Amino acid sequence: MRFVALALLALVVTAPAVAEPTRDHHSVARLDEVRIKHVYLDLDVDFDSKRLSGFADLSLDWRKADAGRLDLDTRDLNIQRVLAKNAEGEWKRASFRLGARNPMFGQGLRIQLNGAPEKVRVYYQTSPNASGLQWLAPEQTLGKKKPFMFSQAQAAHARSFVPLQDTPAVRFTYSAHVTAPEGIRVLMSADNDPAATGVGGYRFTMPQPIPSYLFAIAAGDIAFQSIGPRSGVYTEPGRLAAAAKEFEDTEAMIAATEKLYGPYRWGRYDLLILPPSFPFGGMENPRLSFITPTVIAGDKSLVSLIAHELAHSWSGNLVTNESWEHIWLNEGFTSYVENRITESVFGLDQAKMEQVISQRELMAELKELASADQHLVVSLKGRDPDEGLSGVPYDKGQWLLRSMEKRLGREVFDPLLREWFDAHAFQSVGTEEFLKFFGFARVRCCRQQVSAR
């Protein structure tokens, strides 16, 4: 045991320092020059034209004050004009150009700048066919009286409704003012006020820094019901009672996760139950998970989905993969935490059953999956990042963490995982950081065992 510990220590100590990424090949952003630190949105929701229109103020953290440019990701945005705020606080027009359109990643927006302005403002409109926005006619909703709109930004679709650095390597806070037709409630992945009337527009603040794929907006005929001291359900009025009953254990799930991995750091945890056209089971938008109504079974048999989206509040939203090649750091950790929540709230038998199901599904998928895509860290250069969403990052990642748990024992692994979340809170990291952290942790564990002997 002593020799193993010393060998591991040597490997970890000589490992290269984890460098901050400078480029993401799914983004045009030059991260070594400048990073967005805050976004303010002033937008109007127009159901007739199926557009969001207004402007985005981007507050900037300059790494190279003489860069003279800001490169942003866009997809099918109509860029109307760009202003930059100079040292005297004056807004001046800035020249810009859109690059060639890439069918996968959209167009880079290059803004030419004098000096290093504190803020840049981009006036724009989205396309009716924005890849990150879904516009529903009234007849496509449950109530069939009012239209509905919702976003889906993961993995690289935020750029279709906000011009920004669309990479998980960049985290920023945001605030917004959004207007909509009378009778339409607007929600965002921020601090939603259930009592808001929409008179003068809806206002939002997200004080915790998030990556761009967690930007989210929805608008429609939406009602609210509280289901706990810091949780509630938003959905169409005709679905509200059933949804509130189905997800009434949400607060118990939050408390169980806090007991294992530390405090919930996002304020509230609300659920937005969307129309059935939502293309996923759930999306972990902070403070407001987007959920499909198909999990409302009436017997809580499918609420493990809520456990998964809630688990993202620690793994993914709090500690984020720095690029989509490392998505297992989001989904593998989340699948593991989800199963621990299920065990704590609903019992060991259900947790084990779900483990078996996920493992069997993974083994079946691996028979059809290309060998290169069976690795936890998968090469996505030149590929759509959505192609990394197989069962591998979810179930194989969970399998790895469960193996570590069994090797170390929960009395060691649980505090270790909590330390991982605490040490990397509100950061974006790669697999190299995982290896470095858990390498040191494994050495520490081994050395303690040696000392005990």
C-alpha positions in Angstrom: 0.0 0.0 0.0 2.9 2.4 0.8 4.4 1.9 -2.7 1.1 2.4 -4.4 0.6 5.7 -2.5 4.1 6.9 -3.3 3.7 6.0 -7.0 0.4 7.8 -7.3 1.8 10.8 -5.5 4.7 11.0 -8.0 2.3 10.8 -10.9 0.1 13.6 -9.6 2.8 15.9 -8.5 4.5 15.8 -11.9 1.2 16.2 -13.8 1.0 19.5 -15.8 -0.9 22.4 -14.4 -4.5 22.6 -15.6 -4.6 25.6 -18.1 -7.6 27.8 -18.8 -8.8 27.0 -22.3 -8.2 29.7 -24.9 -10.3 28.3 -27.8 -13.3 26.0 -28.2 -13.7 24.6 -31.7 -17.5 24.9 -31.4 -17.1 28.7 -30.9 -15.4 31.6 -32.6 -14.6 33.2 -29.2 -11.0 34.1 -28.5 -11.0 33.4 -24.8 -7.4 34.5 -24.2 -8.4 38.0 -25.4 -11.7 38.8 -23.8 -14.6 37.1 -21.9 -18.2 38.1 -21.3 -18.9 38.5 -17.6 -22.5 39.8 -17.6 -25.3 40.0 -20.1 -28.3 42.4 -20.0 -31.1 41.6 -22.4 -33.9 44.0 -23.4 -36.3 42.0 -25.6 -39.8 41.8 -27.0 -41.6 38.6 -27.7 -43.6 38.7 -30.9 -45.7 35.7 -31.6 -47.0 37.0 -34.9 -43.5 37.2 -36.5 -42.1 34.4 -34.3 -39.2 36.7 -33.3 -37.4 38.0 -30.3 -36.1 41.6 -30.9 -34.2 44.1 -28.9 -30.6 44.4 -27.7 -28.0 42.6 -25.6 -25.5 44.6 -23.5 -22.3 42.5 -23.0 -20.0 43.5 -20.1 -16.5 42.5 -20.9 -13.5 41.1 -19.0 -10.5 42.0 -21.2 -7.4 39.7 -21.0 -5.7 41.6 -23.9 -6.6 45.2 -23.8 -5.1 45.8 -27.3 -7.0 43.0 -29.0 -9.2 45.5 -30.9 -12.0 43.0 -31.6 -14.7 41.0 -30.0 -15.8 37.7 -31.7 -19.2 36.4 -30.9 -21.2 33.4 -32.0 -24.5 33.9 -33.8 -26.9 31.7 -35.9 -29.4 33.3 -38.2 -29.6 36.5 -36.2 -30.4 39.8 -38.0 -27.7 42.1 -36.6 -29.0 45.7 -37.0 -26.2 47.8 -35.3 -23.5 47.6 -32.7 -22.5 50.2 -30.1 -19.5 50.3 -27.8 -19.3 52.2 -24.5 -16.1 54.2 -24.3 -14.1 55.4 -21.3 -16.2 58.5 -21.0 -19.4 56.5 -20.8 -20.5 57.4 -24.3 -22.1 54.9 -26.7 -20.4 55.0 -30.1 -21.1 53.0 -33.2 -18.8 50.1 -33.9 -18.2 48.4 -37.2 -18.9 44.7 -37.6 -19.1 41.9 -40.1 -20.6 38.5 -40.2 -18.5 35.6 -41.3 -19.4 32.8 -43.7 -22.4 30.7 -42.6 -21.5 27.3 -41.2 -24.6 25.0 -41.3 -23.6 23.5 -38.0 -22.3 26.5 -36.0 -23.9 29.6 -37.7 -21.9 32.8 -38.3 -19.1 34.4 -36.4 -19.8 38.1 -35.6 -16.6 40.2 -35.5 -16.9 43.6 -33.9 -14.0 46.0 -34.5 -13.2 48.1 -31.4 -11.0 51.0 -30.3 -9.3 50.1 -27.0 -11.0 47.9 -24.5 -14.6 49.1 -24.0 -16.4 48.1 -20.8 -19.6 47.2 -22.7 -20.8 46.4 -26.2 -24.4 46.6 -27.2 -25.8 44.5 -30.1 -29.2 45.3 -31.6 -30.7 42.3 -33.3 -33.7 40.1 -34.2 -34.0 36.4 -34.1 -35.1 34.3 -37.1 -38.6 32.7 -37.1 -36.6 29.5 -37.6 -34.1 30.0 -34.8 -32.8 26.6 -33.8 -33.0 27.3 -30.1 -36.6 28.6 -30.1 -39.8 26.6 -30.5 -43.0 28.6 -31.3 -46.3 26.9 -30.8 -49.7 27.9 -32.1 -52.6 27.9 -29.6 -53.9 24.5 -31.0 -50.6 22.9 -30.1 -51.0 23.7 -26.4 -53.2 22.1 -23.7 -55.5 25.1 -23.3 -55.7 25.8 -27.1 -56.3 29.5 -26.5 -52.9 31.2 -26.4 -49.6 30.6 -28.2 -46.5 29.3 -26.4 -42.7 29.7 -26.9 -39.8 28.0 -25.2 -36.0 27.8 -25.8 -33.5 24.9 -25.8 -30.0 26.3 -25.8 -27.9 23.1 -25.2 -25.6 22.4 -26.8 -24.8 25.3 -29.2 -28.2 26.9 -29.8 -28.0 29.9 -27.4 -26.3 31.7 -30.3 -29.6 31.5 -32.3 -31.4 33.9 -29.8 -28.5 35.8 -28.1 -25.2 37.0 -29.7 -22.6 35.8 -27.2 -19.6 33.5 -26.6 -21.5 30.3 -26.9 -19.1 27.9 -25.1 -19.4 26.2 -21.7 -15.9 27.5 -20.9 -17.3 31.0 -20.3 -19.6 31.8 -17.4 -21.5 35.0 -16.8 -24.3 36.5 -14.8 -27.3 38.1 -16.5 -30.3 40.3 -16.1 -33.2 41.0 -18.5 -36.3 43.0 -19.2 -38.8 41.2 -21.5 -42.1 42.4 -22.9 -44.9 40.1 -24.2 -48.5 40.4 -25.3 -51.1 40.8 -22.6 -52.0 37.5 -20.9 -48.7 35.9 -21.7 -46.3 35.2 -18.8 -42.6 35.2 -19.5 -40.2 33.0 -17.5 -36.4 32.7 -17.6 -33.7 30.6 -16.0 -33.4 33.3 -13.3 -35.3 34.6 -10.3 -38.9 34.4 -11.5 -41.5 36.2 -9.5 -44.8 34.2 -9.3 -46.7 37.5 -8.5 -45.4 39.4 -11.5 -48.1 40.8 -13.7 -46.1 41.7 -16.8 -47.2 45.3 -16.7 -44.2 47.2 -17.9 -42.5 44.0 -18.8 -41.0 41.1 -16.8 -37.7 41.6 -15.1 -35.1 38.9 -14.2 -31.8 38.6 -12.5 -29.4 35.6 -12.4 -26.7 36.5 -9.9 -24.8 33.2 -10.2 -22.6 32.8 -13.2 -23.8 30.3 -15.8 -22.6 29.0 -19.2 -24.5 30.0 -22.3 -26.3 26.7 -22.7 -28.2 27.4 -19.5 -29.8 30.5 -20.9 -33.5 29.8 -21.1 -36.7 31.6 -21.8 -40.4 30.6 -22.1 -43.6 32.5 -22.7 -47.3 31.4 -22.7 -50.4 30.9 -20.7 -48.6 29.8 -17.5 -49.9 29.5 -13.9 -47.9 28.8 -10.7 -48.4 26.6 -7.6 -46.0 26.3 -4.7 -44.9 22.7 -3.7 -42.4 23.6 -1.0 -40.6 26.5 0.7 -38.3 27.0 -2.2 -39.9 25.0 -5.0 -43.0 25.3 -7.2 -44.5 24.3 -10.5 -45.2 26.5 -13.5 -47.4 25.1 -16.3 -50.6 25.7 -18.3 -53.6 26.1 -15.9 -55.2 22.9 -16.9 -52.2 20.8 -16.0 -51.2 22.6 -12.7 -53.0 20.4 -10.1 -51.7 17.1 -11.6 -48.2 18.4 -11.9 -48.1 19.8 -8.4 -49.2 16.5 -7.0 -46.8 14.4 -9.1 -43.8 16.5 -8.1 -44.6 17.1 -4.4 -41.5 15.3 -3.3 -39.2 17.8 -4.9 -38.3 19.5 -1.6 -37.4 16.1 -0.1 -35.1 15.5 -3.0 -33.4 18.9 -2.5 -32.9 18.1 1.2 -31.5 14.7 0.5 -29.0 16.0 -2.0 -27.9 18.8 0.4 -27.3 16.2 3.1 -24.9 14.4 0.7 -23.2 17.1 -1.3 -23.7 20.5 0.4 -26.1 23.4 0.1 -28.3 24.1 -2.9 -26.8 27.4 -4.1 -29.3 28.7 -6.6 -32.1 30.1 -4.3 -35.2 28.5 -5.7 -35.8 25.3 -7.7 -38.9 25.5 -9.8 -40.2 23.3 -12.6 -41.7 24.5 -15.8 -43.9 21.7 -17.3 -43.9 22.4 -21.1 -46.3 21.3 -23.8 -45.7 17.8 -25.2 -43.6 19.1 -28.1 -40.7 19.7 -25.8 -38.0 17.4 -27.4 -36.3 16.1 -24.3 -37.3 14.6 -20.9 -35.9 17.6 -19.1 -33.4 20.4 -19.3 -31.6 21.5 -16.2 -31.9 25.3 -16.7 -30.9 26.8 -13.3 -33.7 27.8 -11.0 -36.2 26.6 -13.6 -35.9 23.1 -15.0 -37.8 22.5 -18.2 -39.8 19.2 -18.0 -41.9 17.2 -20.4 -45.5 16.5 -19.3 -45.1 12.9 -20.3 -43.5 12.1 -16.9 -46.8 13.0 -15.2 -47.9 9.3 -14.8 -50.1 9.8 -11.8 -48.1 7.4 -9.6 -44.7 9.2 -9.4 -43.2 6.3 -11.2 -41.2 8.6 -13.6 -40.0 11.3 -11.1 -36.4 10.0 -11.3 -36.3 12.6 -14.2 -36.7 15.3 -11.6 -33.9 13.8 -9.5 -31.7 13.9 -12.6 -32.4 17.6 -13.4 -32.1 18.6 -9.7 -28.8 16.7 -9.5 -27.5 19.0 -12.3 -27.7 21.9 -9.7 -24.5 20.4 -8.4 -23.0 18.5 -11.3 -23.2 20.5 -14.6 -24.7 23.8 -13.5 -22.4 24.3 -10.5 -19.4 22.4 -11.9 -19.5 22.5 -15.7 -17.7 20.7 -18.5 -15.4 23.2 -20.2 -16.2 21.8 -23.7 -18.6 19.3 -25.1 -15.8 16.6 -25.4 -16.0 16.4 -21.6 -19.7 16.2 -21.3 -19.4 13.1 -19.1 -18.3 15.5 -16.3 -21.9 16.9 -16.5 -23.9 13.8 -17.2 -21.9 11.0 -15.6 -21.7 12.8 -12.3 -25.4 13.8 -12.6 -26.5 10.2 -13.3 -24.6 9.1 -10.2 -26.1 11.8 -8.0 -29.5 11.1 -9.4 -29.3 7.5 -8.3 -28.2 8.5 -4.8 -31.2 10.9 -4.6 -33.5 8.1 -5.7 -32.0 5.7 -3.1 -32.4 8.3 -0.3 -36.0 9.4 -1.1 -37.5 6.3 -2.7 -35.4 3.4 -1.4 -32.6 1.1 -2.3 -34.7 -1.3 -4.4 -35.8 1.4 -6.8 -32.3 2.8 -7.1 -30.8 -0.7 -7.9 -33.6 -1.3 -10.4 -32.7 1.9 -12.2 -29.0 1.1 -12.2 -29.7 -2.3 -13.8 -31.9 -0.7 -16.5 -29.4 2.0 -17.4 -26.5 -0.6 -17.5 -28.5 -2.9 -19.8 -29.4 0.0 -22.1 -25.8 1.1 -22.3 -24.6 -2.4 -23.1 -27.1 -2.6 -25.9 -26.1 0.8 -27.3 -22.4 -0.1 -27.2 -23.0 -2.9 -29.7 -24.1 -0.3 -32.3 -21.9 2.6 -31.3 -18.6 3.4 -33.1 -15.6 2.5 -31.0 -14.3 6.1 -31.0 -17.5 7.2 -29.4 -17.4 4.7 -26.6 -14.7 6.7 -24.7 -15.8 9.1 -21.9 -13.8 11.9 -23.5 -15.0 11.8 -27.2 -13.5 13.8 -30.1 -16.1 16.2 -31.5 -13.9 18.4 -33.7 -15.8 19.2 -36.8 -18.9 17.5 -35.4 -22.1 18.9 -33.9 -21.7 18.7 -30.1 -25.2 17.1 -29.9 -23.5 14.0 -31.4 -21.8 13.5 -28.0 -25.1 12.8 -26.3 -25.1 9.0 -26.3 -25.6 6.8 -23.2 -21.8 6.7 -22.7 -21.3 10.0 -20.8 -24.4 9.3 -18.7 -24.2 5.6 -17.9 -20.6 4.8 -18.4 -19.7 7.9 -16.5 -22.0 6.8 -13.6 -20.4 3.4 -13.8 -16.9 4.9 -13.3 -18.0 6.9 -10.2 -19.9 3.9 -8.7 -16.7 1.9 -9.1 -14.7 4.6 -7.3 -17.4 4.6 -4.6 -17.1 0.8 -4.1 -13.3 1.0 -4.1 -13.1 3.8 -1.6 -16.3 3.2 0.4 -19.0 5.8 0.8 -17.5 7.1 4.1 -14.6 8.3 1.9 -16.2 8.9 -1.5 -19.2 11.0 -0.3 -17.0 13.7 1.4 -14.7 13.6 -1.6 -17.4 14.2 -4.1 -18.7 17.1 -1.9 -15.2 18.5 -1.9 -15.1 18.3 -5.7 -18.3 20.4 -5.9 -17.1 22.9 -3.3 -13.6 23.3 -4.8 -14.9 23.9 -8.4 -18.2 25.7 -7.7 -19.2 28.0 -10.5 -16.3 26.9 -12.6 -15.9 25.1 -16.0 -13.4 22.2 -15.9 -12.0 19.4 -18.0 -11.2 15.7 -17.5 -7.6 16.7 -16.7 -8.8 18.6 -13.6 -10.8 15.5 -12.6 -7.7 13.3 -12.9 -5.7 15.8 -11.0 -8.2 16.3 -8.2 -9.1 12.6 -7.6 -5.5 11.6 -8.0 -4.5 13.8 -5.1 -7.6 12.6 -3.2 -6.7 8.9 -3.9 -3.2 9.5 -2.6 -4.5 11.2 0.5 -6.8 8.3 1.2 -4.0 5.8 0.6 -1.6 7.7 2.9 -4.2 7.8 5.6 -4.7 4.0 5.3 -0.9 3.6 5.5 -0.7 5.8 8.6 -3.5 3.8 10.2 -1.5 0.6 9.8 
